[in-house]
């Protein structure tokens, strides 16, 4: 049994070819949008529908096997790195996204100045900047 099959069974999801293909696509291409996931899955499963991929992404996100992130002004992206409350850095120029490990300690690695009675279990931080590739490009005027 593959790791993906075990992960699906552990959250009571049936093992299907589309689910395995989506997990593989996200493992190999973290931080991709839905259209990219569809294209990657269709490379191996040409007849899979858009709706099937949307349904798989929703099921994987709801069960915690996949994390959905959506930096301000960007399309939703997906990744299989879950459960560690890591953060992201986003390029303001090209939109590239990279993982940034948690700042300090265990989730939620940042302490809120006031919790207003909430039980906080996650902190989401997005760092913004310019990636090395865009920083090396000459400025267009």
MDAnalysis code that builds the backbone (N, CA, C; Angstrom):
import MDAnalysis as mda
import numpy as np

u = mda.Universe.empty(423, n_residues=141, atom_resindex=np.repeat(np.arange(141), 3), trajectory=True)
u.add_TopologyAttr("name", ["N", "CA", "C"] * 141)
u.add_TopologyAttr("resid", np.arange(1, 142))
u.add_TopologyAttr("resname", ["UNK", "UNK", "UNK", "UNK", "UNK", "UNK", "UNK", "UNK", "UNK", "UNK", "UNK", "UNK", "UNK", "UNK", "UNK", "UNK", "UNK", "UNK", "UNK", "UNK", "UNK", "UNK", "UNK", "UNK", "UNK", "UNK", "UNK", "UNK", "UNK", "UNK", "UNK", "UNK", "UNK", "UNK", "UNK", "UNK", "UNK", "UNK", "UNK", "UNK", "UNK", "UNK", "UNK", "UNK", "UNK", "UNK", "UNK", "UNK", "UNK", "UNK", "UNK", "UNK", "UNK", "UNK", "UNK", "UNK", "UNK", "UNK", "UNK", "UNK", "UNK", "UNK", "UNK", "UNK", "UNK", "UNK", "UNK", "UNK", "UNK", "UNK", "UNK", "UNK", "UNK", "UNK", "UNK", "UNK", "UNK", "UNK", "UNK", "UNK", "UNK", "UNK", "UNK", "UNK", "UNK", "UNK", "UNK", "UNK", "UNK", "UNK", "UNK", "UNK", "UNK", "UNK", "UNK", "UNK", "UNK", "UNK", "UNK", "UNK", "UNK", "UNK", "UNK", "UNK", "UNK", "UNK", "UNK", "UNK", "UNK", "UNK", "UNK", "UNK", "UNK", "UNK", "UNK", "UNK", "UNK", "UNK", "UNK", "UNK", "UNK", "UNK", "UNK", "UNK", "UNK", "UNK", "UNK", "UNK", "UNK", "UNK", "UNK", "UNK", "UNK", "UNK", "UNK", "UNK", "UNK", "UNK", "UNK", "UNK", "UNK"])
u.atoms.positions = np.array([
    [0.852, -1.177, 0.000],
    [0.000, 0.000, 0.000],
    [0.901, 1.245, 0.000],
    [0.572, 2.218, -0.836],
    [1.346, 3.459, -0.922],
    [1.026, 4.363, 0.263],
    [1.897, 5.351, 0.490],
    [1.641, 6.341, 1.544],
    [0.323, 7.063, 1.296],
    [0.050, 7.404, 0.028],
    [-1.190, 8.115, -0.288],
    [-2.405, 7.255, 0.030],
    [-2.334, 5.972, -0.307],
    [-3.451, 5.081, -0.003],
    [-3.683, 5.019, 1.499],
    [-2.616, 4.911, 2.270],
    [-2.736, 4.860, 3.732],
    [-3.307, 6.167, 4.269],
    [-2.873, 7.294, 3.726],
    [-3.388, 8.591, 4.175],
    [-4.884, 8.697, 3.902],
    [-5.312, 8.291, 2.719],
    [-6.736, 8.354, 2.374],
    [-7.558, 7.458, 3.295],
    [-7.097, 6.255, 3.508],
    [-7.837, 5.326, 4.371],
    [-7.881, 5.828, 5.814],
    [-6.816, 6.473, 6.251],
    [-6.756, 6.974, 7.631],
    [-7.810, 8.038, 7.913],
    [-8.269, 8.736, 6.858],
    [-9.317, 9.750, 7.035],
    [-10.649, 9.283, 6.446],
    [-10.760, 7.976, 6.257],
    [-11.998, 7.335, 5.779],
    [-12.425, 7.777, 4.391],
    [-11.443, 8.040, 3.521],
    [-11.751, 8.331, 2.118],
    [-11.395, 7.101, 1.279],
    [-12.250, 6.835, 0.290],
    [-11.947, 5.746, -0.634],
    [-10.716, 6.101, -1.445],
    [-9.951, 5.089, -1.789],
    [-8.781, 5.278, -2.637],
    [-9.254, 5.261, -4.082],
    [-9.111, 6.395, -4.769],
    [-9.498, 6.488, -6.175],
    [-8.324, 7.040, -6.970],
    [-8.339, 6.781, -8.254],
    [-7.258, 7.279, -9.115],
    [-7.189, 8.808, -9.106],
    [-8.311, 9.538, -9.187],
    [-8.214, 10.995, -9.119],
    [-7.622, 11.494, -7.799],
    [-7.995, 10.888, -6.687],
    [-7.444, 11.322, -5.397],
    [-5.936, 11.066, -5.340],
    [-5.517, 9.900, -5.800],
    [-4.083, 9.597, -5.820],
    [-3.336, 10.560, -6.745],
    [-3.939, 10.874, -7.895],
    [-3.295, 11.779, -8.851],
    [-3.181, 13.196, -8.304],
    [-4.209, 13.666, -7.606],
    [-4.147, 15.011, -7.018],
    [-3.083, 15.061, -5.933],
    [-3.036, 14.066, -5.068],
    [-2.010, 14.045, -4.021],
    [-0.609, 14.032, -4.616],
    [-0.412, 13.243, -5.667],
    [0.902, 13.187, -6.311],
    [1.255, 14.526, -6.952],
    [0.282, 15.156, -7.596],
    [0.531, 16.455, -8.229],
    [0.929, 17.496, -7.194],
    [0.243, 17.504, -6.060],
    [0.543, 18.490, -5.022],
    [1.854, 18.176, -4.314],
    [2.176, 16.909, -4.177],
    [3.472, 16.550, -3.584],
    [4.610, 17.067, -4.463],
    [4.454, 16.900, -5.767],
    [5.512, 17.272, -6.715],
    [5.501, 18.748, -7.079],
    [4.367, 19.422, -6.891],
    [4.211, 20.835, -7.276],
    [3.446, 21.581, -6.183],
    [4.092, 21.860, -5.050],
    [3.367, 22.567, -3.991],
    [3.020, 23.992, -4.407],
    [1.961, 24.514, -3.819],
    [1.516, 25.900, -4.006],
    [0.972, 26.163, -5.405],
    [0.331, 25.175, -6.020],
    [-0.262, 25.392, -7.338],
    [-1.754, 25.669, -7.204],
    [-2.283, 26.384, -8.207],
    [-3.711, 26.706, -8.210],
    [-4.516, 25.557, -8.808],
    [-5.816, 25.688, -8.755],
    [-6.703, 24.614, -9.196],
    [-6.497, 24.263, -10.661],
    [-6.393, 25.258, -11.525],
    [-6.214, 24.973, -12.957],
    [-4.930, 24.196, -13.218],
    [-3.890, 24.511, -12.475],
    [-2.628, 23.780, -12.627],
    [-2.786, 22.352, -12.131],
    [-3.502, 22.174, -11.025],
    [-3.758, 20.818, -10.530],
    [-4.503, 20.018, -11.594],
    [-5.515, 20.614, -12.190],
    [-6.290, 19.928, -13.235],
    [-5.376, 19.505, -14.379],
    [-4.516, 20.409, -14.836],
    [-3.599, 20.092, -15.941],
    [-2.634, 18.969, -15.555],
    [-2.115, 19.017, -14.342],
    [-1.187, 17.978, -13.898],
    [-1.879, 16.622, -13.790],
    [-3.091, 16.606, -13.260],
    [-3.831, 15.358, -13.121],
    [-4.198, 14.804, -14.498],
    [-4.597, 15.680, -15.403],
    [-4.989, 15.228, -16.743],
    [-3.820, 14.680, -17.552],
    [-2.601, 14.999, -17.161],
    [-1.445, 14.422, -17.851],
    [-1.435, 12.902, -17.688],
    [-1.917, 12.417, -16.557],
    [-1.983, 10.981, -16.322],
    [-3.366, 10.383, -16.446],
    [-4.386, 11.219, -16.251],
    [-5.787, 10.792, -16.335],
    [-6.533, 11.761, -17.247],
    [-6.383, 11.615, -18.559],
    [-6.917, 12.611, -19.494],
    [-8.427, 12.822, -19.443],
    [-9.177, 11.866, -18.937],
    [-10.639, 12.000, -18.953],
    [-11.210, 12.551, -17.658],
    [-10.372, 12.870, -16.671],
    [-10.892, 13.375, -15.410],
    [-11.517, 14.755, -15.637],
    [-12.654, 14.986, -15.015],
    [-13.362, 16.253, -15.222],
    [-12.861, 17.323, -14.251],
    [-13.133, 18.578, -14.626],
    [-12.832, 19.694, -13.725],
    [-13.527, 19.473, -12.386],
    [-14.808, 19.101, -12.452],
    [-15.594, 18.929, -11.225],
    [-14.997, 17.848, -10.332],
    [-14.499, 16.776, -10.918],
    [-13.892, 15.706, -10.120],
    [-12.680, 16.227, -9.357],
    [-11.861, 17.034, -10.008],
    [-10.678, 17.588, -9.337],
    [-11.105, 18.563, -8.249],
    [-12.089, 19.418, -8.529],
    [-12.614, 20.322, -7.498],
    [-13.131, 19.535, -6.293],
    [-13.867, 18.461, -6.564],
    [-14.412, 17.632, -5.483],
    [-13.300, 16.977, -4.671],
    [-12.274, 16.491, -5.351],
    [-11.144, 15.866, -4.666],
    [-10.433, 16.899, -3.795],
    [-10.160, 18.076, -4.342],
    [-9.483, 19.114, -3.560],
    [-10.295, 19.481, -2.312],
    [-11.605, 19.587, -2.467],
    [-12.465, 19.906, -1.319],
    [-12.389, 18.799, -0.273],
    [-12.500, 17.543, -0.698],
    [-12.464, 16.421, 0.247],
    [-11.109, 16.328, 0.950],
    [-10.037, 16.516, 0.203],
    [-8.700, 16.433, 0.800],
    [-8.451, 17.584, 1.771],
    [-8.992, 18.758, 1.451],
    [-8.847, 19.911, 2.340],
    [-9.681, 19.717, 3.600],
    [-10.918, 19.259, 3.440],
    [-11.807, 19.061, 4.591],
    [-11.272, 18.010, 5.561],
    [-10.564, 17.014, 5.050],
    [-10.038, 15.954, 5.912],
    [-8.634, 16.277, 6.429],
    [-8.066, 17.394, 6.003],
    [-6.760, 17.807, 6.499],
    [-5.567, 17.200, 5.793],
    [-5.792, 16.491, 4.681],
    [-4.667, 15.935, 3.932],
    [-3.993, 16.986, 3.059],
    [-4.739, 18.042, 2.748],
    [-4.243, 19.124, 1.900],
    [-4.576, 20.438, 2.588],
    [-3.704, 21.405, 2.415],
    [-3.933, 22.742, 2.963],
    [-4.193, 23.705, 1.811],
    [-5.223, 24.512, 1.980],
    [-5.566, 25.551, 0.998],
    [-5.073, 26.881, 1.555],
    [-4.298, 27.590, 0.763],
    [-3.849, 28.918, 1.148],
    [-4.288, 29.903, 0.079],
    [-4.526, 31.135, 0.472],
    [-4.927, 32.151, -0.494],
    [-4.376, 33.501, -0.060],
    [-3.136, 33.801, -0.481],
    [-2.582, 35.121, -0.172],
    [-3.452, 36.213, -0.788],
    [-3.490, 37.358, -0.143],
    [-4.311, 38.476, -0.618],
    [-4.049, 38.760, -2.093],
    [-5.121, 38.871, -2.867],
    [-5.011, 39.200, -4.276],
    [-4.568, 38.061, -5.175],
    [-4.483, 36.851, -4.630],
    [-4.013, 35.705, -5.425],
    [-5.074, 34.619, -5.462],
    [-4.923, 33.714, -6.418],
    [-5.788, 32.544, -6.486],
    [-5.472, 31.613, -5.324],
    [-6.434, 30.796, -4.948],
    [-6.198, 29.785, -3.928],
    [-5.141, 28.813, -4.443],
    [-4.293, 28.393, -3.541],
    [-3.235, 27.424, -3.849],
    [-3.355, 26.267, -2.874],
    [-2.762, 25.141, -3.231],
    [-2.862, 23.932, -2.424],
    [-1.490, 23.323, -2.190],
    [-1.372, 22.647, -1.034],
    [-0.122, 21.968, -0.710],
    [-0.407, 20.784, 0.195],
    [0.502, 19.814, 0.194],
    [0.341, 18.634, 1.041],
    [1.091, 18.765, 2.361],
    [1.849, 19.833, 2.541],
    [2.536, 20.037, 3.823],
    [1.495, 20.574, 4.809],
    [1.071, 19.730, 5.716],
    [0.013, 20.087, 6.667],
    [0.459, 19.755, 8.092],
    [-0.230, 20.347, 9.048],
    [-0.061, 19.968, 10.432],
    [1.093, 20.600, 11.170],
    [1.888, 21.429, 10.514],
    [3.034, 22.016, 11.204],
    [2.914, 23.532, 11.352],
    [1.802, 24.111, 10.915],
    [1.549, 25.545, 11.051],
    [2.681, 26.390, 10.476],
    [3.249, 25.940, 9.338],
    [4.287, 26.750, 8.690],
    [3.648, 27.942, 7.980],
    [4.470, 28.855, 7.538],
    [4.003, 30.079, 6.910],
    [4.524, 30.147, 5.478],
    [4.282, 31.282, 4.820],
    [4.666, 31.426, 3.418],
    [5.273, 32.790, 3.148],
    [6.133, 32.827, 2.142],
    [6.661, 34.081, 1.619],
    [6.197, 34.150, 0.166],
    [5.685, 35.322, -0.239],
    [5.097, 35.496, -1.567],
    [5.818, 36.626, -2.292],
    [6.180, 36.394, -3.555],
    [6.814, 37.423, -4.370],
    [5.751, 38.395, -4.876],
    [5.951, 39.673, -4.618],
    [5.019, 40.705, -5.083],
    [5.034, 40.844, -6.595],
    [6.114, 40.417, -7.236],
    [6.253, 40.595, -8.675],
    [5.659, 39.431, -9.468],
    [6.152, 38.208, -9.217],
    [5.715, 37.065, -10.023],
    [4.715, 36.151, -9.322],
    [4.526, 36.338, -8.023],
    [3.574, 35.518, -7.282],
    [4.121, 34.198, -6.775],
    [5.424, 33.945, -6.948],
    [6.021, 32.706, -6.442],
    [5.793, 32.602, -4.934],
    [5.600, 31.374, -4.462],
    [5.348, 31.134, -3.044],
    [6.345, 30.097, -2.549],
    [6.896, 30.339, -1.366],
    [7.794, 29.373, -0.733],
    [7.379, 29.204, 0.725],
    [7.697, 28.046, 1.284],
    [7.400, 27.772, 2.688],
    [8.406, 28.458, 3.594],
    [7.930, 28.890, 4.744],
    [8.768, 29.449, 5.803],
    [8.385, 28.692, 7.064],
    [9.370, 28.081, 7.709],
    [9.075, 27.335, 8.923],
    [8.524, 28.249, 10.005],
    [7.822, 27.634, 10.936],
    [7.210, 28.359, 12.043],
    [8.259, 29.192, 12.774],
    [7.875, 30.387, 13.190],
    [8.800, 31.333, 13.807],
    [9.459, 30.759, 15.063],
    [8.687, 30.277, 16.002],
    [9.232, 29.771, 17.260],
    [8.264, 28.758, 17.850],
    [8.773, 27.635, 18.270],
    [7.984, 26.705, 19.067],
    [6.925, 25.935, 18.322],
    [5.945, 25.477, 19.072],
    [4.873, 24.631, 18.546],
    [3.685, 25.472, 18.104],
    [2.851, 24.895, 17.253],
    [1.659, 25.586, 16.770],
    [0.828, 26.039, 17.960],
    [0.289, 27.211, 17.957],
    [0.393, 28.213, 16.912],
    [1.596, 29.133, 17.047],
    [2.727, 28.776, 16.953],
    [4.022, 29.459, 17.016],
    [4.044, 30.963, 17.276],
    [2.937, 31.651, 17.228],
    [2.866, 33.067, 17.577],
    [1.787, 33.242, 18.639],
    [2.072, 34.003, 19.643],
    [1.098, 34.237, 20.706],
    [0.330, 35.520, 20.409],
    [-0.978, 35.424, 20.381],
    [-1.813, 36.599, 20.151],
    [-1.756, 37.512, 21.378],
    [-1.806, 38.818, 21.160],
    [-1.764, 39.755, 22.281],
    [-3.041, 39.679, 23.119],
    [-4.103, 39.190, 22.528],
    [-5.363, 38.976, 23.236],
    [-6.166, 37.942, 22.480],
    [-6.740, 36.984, 23.185],
    [-7.458, 35.913, 22.486],
    [-8.973, 36.093, 22.478],
    [-9.496, 37.100, 23.183],
    [-10.932, 37.392, 23.217],
    [-11.766, 36.161, 23.545],
    [-11.181, 35.239, 24.315],
    [-11.894, 34.033, 24.705],
    [-11.793, 32.887, 23.714],
    [-11.148, 33.108, 22.573],
    [-10.980, 32.054, 21.575],
    [-9.927, 31.060, 22.045],
    [-10.061, 29.814, 21.623],
    [-9.011, 28.822, 21.797],
    [-8.244, 28.806, 20.473],
    [-7.090, 29.434, 20.468],
    [-6.319, 29.610, 19.225],
    [-5.477, 28.367, 18.979],
    [-5.601, 27.791, 17.762],
    [-4.833, 26.597, 17.435],
    [-3.980, 26.747, 16.178],
    [-4.040, 27.913, 15.541],
    [-3.256, 28.112, 14.317],
    [-2.974, 29.589, 14.145],
    [-1.795, 29.889, 13.620],
    [-1.438, 31.260, 13.264],
    [-1.062, 31.253, 11.790],
    [-1.546, 32.224, 11.031],
    [-1.244, 32.303, 9.611],
    [-0.497, 33.601, 9.343],
    [0.718, 33.451, 8.845],
    [1.558, 34.603, 8.552],
    [1.961, 34.518, 7.089],
    [1.855, 35.625, 6.387],
    [2.331, 35.688, 5.006],
    [3.359, 36.811, 4.937],
    [4.554, 36.443, 4.541],
    [5.607, 37.427, 4.326],
    [5.567, 37.820, 2.853],
    [5.712, 39.093, 2.569],
    [5.690, 39.594, 1.201],
    [7.042, 40.190, 0.864],
    [7.472, 40.017, -0.374],
    [8.743, 40.572, -0.822],
    [8.926, 40.318, -2.300],
    [10.169, 40.285, -2.726],
    [10.511, 40.023, -4.125],
    [11.464, 38.832, -4.146],
    [11.150, 37.840, -4.962],
    [11.970, 36.633, -5.040],
    [13.321, 36.945, -5.696],
    [14.314, 36.067, -5.537],
    [15.632, 36.325, -6.119],
    [15.602, 36.523, -7.644],
    [14.759, 35.760, -8.342],
    [14.680, 35.907, -9.798],
    [14.175, 37.273, -10.220],
    [13.131, 37.753, -9.548],
    [12.576, 39.064, -9.885],
    [13.509, 40.183, -9.422],
    [14.172, 39.988, -8.299],
    [15.102, 41.024, -7.793],
    [16.281, 41.210, -8.737],
    [16.660, 40.147, -9.475],
    [17.804, 40.225, -10.382],
    [17.451, 40.860, -11.723],
    [16.149, 40.984, -12.018],
    [15.726, 41.575, -13.296],
    [15.891, 43.079, -13.272],
    [16.295, 43.670, -14.410],
    [16.396, 45.123, -14.461],
    [14.992, 45.746, -14.357],
    [14.926, 46.895, -13.742],
    [13.642, 47.598, -13.584],
    [13.175, 48.140, -14.925],
    [11.901, 47.850, -15.260],
    [11.303, 48.323, -16.515],
    [10.705, 49.702, -16.290],
    [11.020, 50.652, -17.112],
    [10.453, 51.999, -16.990],
    [9.611, 52.302, -18.174],
])
